[in-house]
Amino acid sequence: MTTDSLDDVLNGLRAAADMTRLRLLLLCAQGEWTVTELTQILGQSQPRVSRHLKLLTDAGLLQRMPEGSWVFYRRARSGAGARMARNLCRMLPLDDPTVVLDRQRLQMVRETRRLQATRYFAERAESWDRLRSLYVDETKVEAALQSLFEGRSVSRLLDVGTGTGRVLQLLSPHIGFGLGIDQSTEMLTVARANLDKTSLRNCQVRQGDMYHLALDAGSFDAAVLHHVLHFADDPAAVLVEAARVLRPGGHLVIIDFARHDQEHLRRDHAHRRLGFDHDEMRLWFEAAGLAFNEPQSLKGDPLTVVLWTATRVVKPSLTKTSITDTPLTEPPDEDRESQVA
């Protein structure tokens, strides 16, 4: 067990010993935010907020993630600073008027993001599959996805962000039942039409929120997110929720772009994140209780698509243990601030 030194504790306390920095710490425990968004929430100037963020980052309480022309901040997830940040967040009074106002403004920022994404999908529902093929040969991606399910017993499949229902169409021969979830009613209209057209009786779609799936824990054998995660304002939270509905030993498949520098995708296609790297995905999987498997990369020009897969960790029994049963990391935080995310 790691023991923090007195210097570690003092550095963390000094960095957090300010009203604004405590507010930032609590906000960054509830997702990933840019300086501009944090400035909107706090109602302070960007230079001032940036200085506070630098102090918290230097002390290891926050993690700074540059990505193209944007920089995201979130609460640190490992090391002495992360432990200090978690403990401080547990101590903060959530009913304080300033904290309550911050939460309200944070929710407004979230709603703005999601409205932008909804408008984007509504305008492009009919041509969504074609848009997804602009940078990588989608036939190769689909073949790789199908190969992951060949020979596997999958009674129940969840397709998160189902879009036009293409994943359900591809995998229907390999599964007993498939459920597609999407927030866009326009996308669901197209998906239902596509499923009807191909007479897929073992698949259905419904409206839902990928952050709060109205599904029982452990109710699916596998889940897929196909080019969904780069639209998420909190990818880690999406993965935690997807992992929750998987049975022990169930499989999660993430298909998305490797880290890239194509800034125009934010402007033209509402991408929130410019792809992901293996280490980032590994940490998110492990925090969600998933065992990270070897990823598969499909080279494209200029983008590369990666298939990241993981397995829901089986909790060790009293009579039998194995390498795969061993917890991979600290369990996800049950902090009070998660209740207001």
C-alpha positions in Angstrom: 0.0 0.0 0.0 1.3 3.4 -1.0 1.9 5.9 1.9 1.9 9.6 1.2 4.7 11.7 2.7 4.0 14.7 4.8 5.4 16.8 1.9 2.8 15.3 -0.4 0.0 16.1 2.0 1.2 19.6 2.6 1.6 20.4 -1.1 -1.9 19.1 -1.8 -3.4 21.2 1.0 -1.5 24.3 -0.1 -2.7 23.9 -3.7 -6.3 23.4 -2.6 -6.4 26.1 0.1 -8.5 28.5 -2.0 -12.3 28.8 -2.5 -12.0 28.9 -6.3 -9.6 25.9 -6.4 -11.9 23.8 -4.2 -14.7 24.6 -6.6 -12.6 23.6 -9.6 -11.6 20.4 -7.8 -15.2 19.4 -7.3 -16.2 20.4 -10.9 -13.3 18.3 -12.3 -14.5 15.3 -10.3 -17.7 15.3 -12.4 -16.2 15.1 -15.9 -13.6 16.6 -18.3 -13.8 20.3 -19.0 -12.0 22.9 -21.0 -10.8 26.2 -19.5 -13.6 28.0 -21.4 -16.3 25.8 -19.9 -14.9 26.2 -16.4 -14.7 30.0 -16.9 -18.4 30.0 -17.8 -19.3 28.0 -14.7 -17.2 30.0 -12.3 -17.9 33.4 -13.8 -14.3 34.4 -13.6 -11.7 35.5 -16.2 -9.9 32.9 -18.2 -6.4 34.0 -17.0 -7.4 33.7 -13.4 -9.0 30.3 -13.9 -5.9 29.1 -15.8 -3.7 30.1 -12.9 -5.8 28.2 -10.5 -5.8 25.1 -12.7 -2.0 25.3 -13.1 -1.6 25.2 -9.3 -3.9 22.2 -8.9 -2.2 20.4 -11.8 1.3 21.1 -10.5 0.3 19.6 -7.1 -1.1 16.5 -8.8 -4.7 17.1 -7.8 -5.9 17.6 -11.4 -4.8 16.0 -14.7 -4.2 18.2 -17.7 -4.8 16.7 -21.1 -3.8 18.7 -24.2 -5.6 17.7 -27.3 -5.1 19.7 -30.5 -6.1 23.3 -29.7 -8.1 22.3 -26.7 -7.0 21.3 -23.2 -9.2 19.2 -20.9 -9.0 19.0 -17.1 -10.2 16.3 -14.8 -9.5 15.1 -11.3 -6.3 13.1 -11.1 -6.8 9.3 -10.9 -3.6 8.0 -9.6 -0.8 9.0 -7.2 -0.7 11.0 -4.0 -2.5 13.9 -5.5 -5.4 11.7 -6.6 -5.9 10.4 -3.1 -5.7 13.9 -1.7 -8.2 15.1 -4.3 -10.7 12.3 -3.5 -10.5 13.0 0.2 -11.0 16.7 -0.2 -14.0 16.2 -2.5 -15.6 13.9 0.2 -15.3 16.8 2.7 -16.9 19.5 0.6 -20.5 20.4 1.5 -22.7 19.8 -1.5 -25.5 21.9 -0.1 -23.3 25.0 0.1 -25.0 27.8 -2.0 -21.8 28.4 -4.1 -21.5 24.6 -4.8 -25.2 24.4 -5.7 -24.9 27.2 -8.2 -21.8 25.7 -9.7 -23.7 22.4 -10.2 -26.5 24.3 -11.9 -24.2 26.1 -14.3 -22.3 22.8 -15.0 -25.6 21.2 -16.0 -26.3 24.1 -18.3 -22.9 23.5 -20.0 -23.8 19.8 -20.3 -27.1 20.6 -21.9 -25.5 23.0 -24.4 -23.1 20.2 -25.4 -25.9 17.7 -25.9 -28.2 20.0 -27.8 -25.3 20.7 -30.2 -24.8 17.0 -30.7 -28.6 16.4 -31.1 -28.8 19.0 -33.8 -25.8 17.5 -35.6 -27.3 14.0 -35.6 -30.7 15.3 -36.6 -29.3 17.0 -39.6 -27.2 14.0 -40.7 -29.3 10.9 -39.7 -30.0 9.8 -43.3 -26.3 10.0 -44.4 -24.7 8.9 -41.1 -23.2 5.6 -42.4 -21.7 7.4 -45.4 -20.2 10.1 -43.2 -18.6 7.4 -41.0 -16.8 6.0 -44.0 -15.1 9.2 -45.1 -11.8 8.4 -43.5 -11.5 4.6 -43.1 -12.8 1.8 -45.2 -15.9 0.8 -43.2 -16.0 -2.7 -44.7 -12.7 -3.5 -43.0 -14.0 -2.2 -39.7 -17.3 -4.2 -40.0 -15.4 -7.4 -40.9 -13.1 -6.9 -37.8 -16.2 -6.4 -35.6 -17.9 -9.5 -36.9 -14.8 -11.6 -36.4 -14.8 -10.7 -32.7 -18.3 -12.3 -32.3 -17.8 -15.4 -34.4 -17.9 -18.5 -32.3 -19.0 -16.7 -29.2 -22.2 -17.3 -27.3 -23.9 -14.0 -27.0 -27.5 -14.2 -25.8 -28.0 -10.4 -25.3 -26.1 -7.6 -27.0 -26.3 -3.9 -26.2 -25.4 -1.4 -28.9 -24.9 2.0 -27.2 -25.3 4.9 -29.6 -26.8 2.6 -32.2 -27.3 5.4 -34.8 -28.8 3.8 -37.9 -28.7 0.3 -36.3 -25.9 -0.9 -38.5 -24.1 -2.8 -35.7 -27.3 -4.6 -34.9 -27.7 -5.6 -38.6 -24.1 -6.9 -38.8 -24.2 -8.9 -35.5 -27.8 -10.2 -35.6 -26.7 -13.6 -36.9 -24.3 -14.0 -34.0 -26.6 -13.1 -31.1 -29.9 -14.1 -29.5 -31.2 -10.6 -28.9 -29.9 -7.2 -29.7 -30.9 -3.8 -28.2 -29.9 -0.5 -29.6 -29.9 2.6 -27.5 -29.7 6.2 -28.9 -30.8 9.6 -27.7 -31.6 11.0 -31.2 -35.2 10.3 -32.3 -34.2 11.0 -35.9 -31.5 8.3 -35.7 -33.9 5.9 -34.1 -36.4 6.5 -36.9 -33.8 5.5 -39.5 -32.7 2.5 -37.4 -36.2 1.1 -37.1 -36.7 1.5 -40.8 -33.4 -0.4 -41.5 -34.3 -3.2 -39.1 -37.8 -3.5 -40.7 -36.2 -3.5 -44.1 -34.0 -6.5 -43.2 -36.7 -8.3 -41.2 -34.5 -8.5 -38.1 -36.9 -9.9 -35.5 -34.2 -10.4 -32.8 -33.3 -6.8 -32.6 -35.0 -3.6 -31.4 -34.1 0.0 -30.6 -35.2 2.4 -27.9 -34.4 6.0 -26.8 -32.0 6.2 -23.9 -29.1 8.1 -22.4 -25.6 6.4 -22.5 -24.7 8.0 -19.2 -27.8 6.6 -17.4 -28.9 3.4 -19.1 -32.4 2.3 -17.9 -31.1 -1.3 -17.8 -30.4 -3.8 -15.0 -26.9 -4.4 -13.9 -25.3 -7.5 -15.4 -28.1 -8.0 -17.9 -26.0 -8.2 -21.2 -23.3 -10.6 -22.5 -21.7 -7.9 -24.7 -21.9 -4.2 -25.4 -20.6 -2.2 -28.4 -19.9 1.5 -28.9 -19.2 2.1 -32.6 -17.8 5.6 -33.2 -19.7 7.0 -30.2 -17.1 7.8 -27.6 -15.5 10.7 -29.4 -18.8 12.6 -29.0 -18.9 12.1 -25.2 -18.2 14.9 -22.8 -17.2 12.3 -20.2 -15.9 9.1 -21.9 -14.9 7.5 -18.6 -18.5 7.8 -17.3 -19.9 6.2 -20.4 -17.5 3.2 -20.0 -18.5 2.8 -16.3 -22.1 2.7 -17.3 -21.6 0.2 -20.1 -19.5 -2.0 -17.8 -22.3 -1.9 -15.2 -24.8 -3.7 -17.5 -22.4 -6.4 -18.4 -22.4 -9.8 -16.7 -19.2 -11.0 -15.1 -17.1 -12.3 -18.0 -19.1 -10.1 -20.5 -17.3 -8.3 -23.3 -17.1 -4.6 -24.2 -16.0 -3.4 -27.7 -15.1 0.2 -28.4 -14.6 1.2 -32.0 -13.2 4.6 -32.4 -10.4 6.7 -33.8 -6.8 6.6 -32.6 -5.5 10.0 -31.3 -5.2 12.4 -34.3 -4.9 16.1 -35.1 -7.9 16.7 -37.5 -9.3 19.8 -35.8 -11.9 20.3 -38.5 -13.8 17.3 -37.1 -14.8 19.4 -34.1 -16.1 22.2 -36.2 -17.7 20.2 -39.0 -18.8 17.0 -37.3 -19.2 17.9 -33.6 -16.4 15.7 -32.4 -15.7 16.3 -28.7 -12.4 14.3 -28.6 -9.8 13.9 -31.3 -9.4 10.2 -30.8 -7.9 8.2 -27.9 -4.7 6.4 -27.1 -4.2 2.9 -25.7 -2.9 4.0 -22.2 -5.9 6.3 -21.8 -8.4 3.6 -22.7 -6.6 1.0 -20.5 -7.0 3.3 -17.4 -10.7 3.9 -18.1 -11.3 0.2 -18.6 -9.5 -0.8 -15.4 -11.3 1.9 -13.4 -14.6 0.4 -14.7 -13.7 -3.1 -13.6 -12.7 -4.3 -17.0 -9.7 -6.3 -18.1 -7.9 -4.7 -21.0 -7.3 -6.9 -24.1 -4.9 -6.4 -27.0 -6.3 -3.7 -29.3 -6.6 -4.0 -33.0 -5.7 -1.1 -35.3 -6.9 -0.5 -38.8 -4.8 2.1 -40.7 -6.6 4.8 -42.6 -5.8 8.1 -44.3 -5.6 10.3 -42.3 -7.3 8.5 -39.5 -6.7 5.1 -37.9 -9.6 3.2 -36.4 -9.0 1.0 -33.3 -11.0 -1.8 -31.9 -10.5 -1.8 -28.1 -11.9 -4.8 -26.3 -12.2 -5.6 -22.6 -13.8 -8.3 -20.4 -15.8 -7.7 -17.2 -13.7 -8.8 -14.3 -15.0 -11.9 -12.5 -14.8 -11.3 -8.7 -12.7 -13.9 -7.0 -14.5 -16.6 -5.0 -13.4 -18.0 -1.6 -12.3 -21.2 -3.2 -10.7 -20.3 -6.5 -8.5 -17.4 -7.7 -6.8 -16.7 -10.9 -4.9 -13.9 -12.6 -8.0 -12.7 -14.4 -9.9 -12.6 -11.1 -7.4 -10.2 -9.4 -8.7 -6.6 -9.1 -6.8 -4.5 -11.6 -7.0 -1.2 -9.8 -8.7 0.7 -7.0 -12.5 0.3 -7.2 -14.3 3.3 -8.8 -14.9 6.1 -6.4 -18.2 6.2 -4.6 -17.6 9.9 -3.8 -20.6 12.0 -2.9 -19.9 14.3 -5.8 -20.8 11.4 -8.2 -24.4 11.8 -7.1 -24.6 15.2 -8.7 -22.8 14.4 -12.0 
